[in-house]
């Protein structure tokens, strides 16, 4: 598994590179955002770790630039920023997760393993009204127009479509999609759902994916 680390603090880069290589990962590093972006254009990575504040190109700018062509590679932010607004900004830019500095290597490793965990053991096509999701090609279409989702957005939509007709609670989603089995802010799900609806161009009256207030979500075919 190939991991790219884009971080301008030498000590953190050395610490992460050594630890991840000891875990068997193939690690490439870049000390600024622009160098990191150039690397992503030349080779493929299984996961990318981004610092938020970097010279030449910030982590947010880099994340957005990567997502223009790459919608599936998991991206994790390493950041001292942790306000709700900043978290939302990072997720909207296309990040899958973030970890606050200072952090333990064990926690980071767990988050990396969760992101790399395969979600496509069954290659199937799921349909929801005009929406088509293919788990083999990792592509989504709505009204025959391709919709580009991030890795986590795809996983969330797939989960709802697999469970079509059944109410999926926020607790179930955070456990089954995020693979998190401890107290966690489920409000992050709403951020991803808003992004999915926007990309699918679902109107307010469209009940393909309906919010069950205080409970969760349900995907339904039109009657």
Phi, psi and omega in degrees: 000131183257127180240135174254128176250122177243104189205137184262359177265114186303316182300318180292319180300313181296317179299312182291316182300313180296312182297317182289324177293326177293336178272001176097006180275150174267110190252130173243144183233155174217143186261359176209163185297320182295317177298321178297317180297316180299323178295321181292338179276344184259334182212162181264145178233152178277337180198148181233131175254124183239134167282155181278308183262112181217156177288157175072321177201124182289165178300320178298312180298318180294317180300314179297320180295320179296319185290347178299321181247333185245107183258358188244334182295124179298135178236127178243133175271136169254111190209152174271351181277132183212018176286161180302316182297319180292321177298315179298319179301317179295318180293320179293331178289344177119005180287150178268332184195171175212157177224134186277136174280144350286151183226160177270147180297325182298318179293316179300316181299319179297316181295322178296314181298322179296320181290326183277348181300130186295135178248001187241046179292333176246122181267099184223163175251127179248140181240140176216099186053242182270004183265133177234129180236126182247115184283343179280314180271349182058043180236150180231137177231145173226121186054042179065010176255127183292138179244126184263111182250153173288169181304314183287323176299317178299315182297320180292315179296318178301317181299315181293321181288325176296326183256031182307133180089355180242136177290124177257113182286158179298325179294319178297317182296315183295330178282315188275327181267317180271346183057041179249124185241035175219173183304127183208146181289105182286356178299339179297332180298320181297323179298314180292322180295320178298320180294318180298313181298320180295316181291327178279352181059043178279128179282163183302324183278352179287122183255023176303317174233108186254137176277128173260101189307128178078359184236298183171227185220158175218136175260132184220142171284151178292143181279000000 
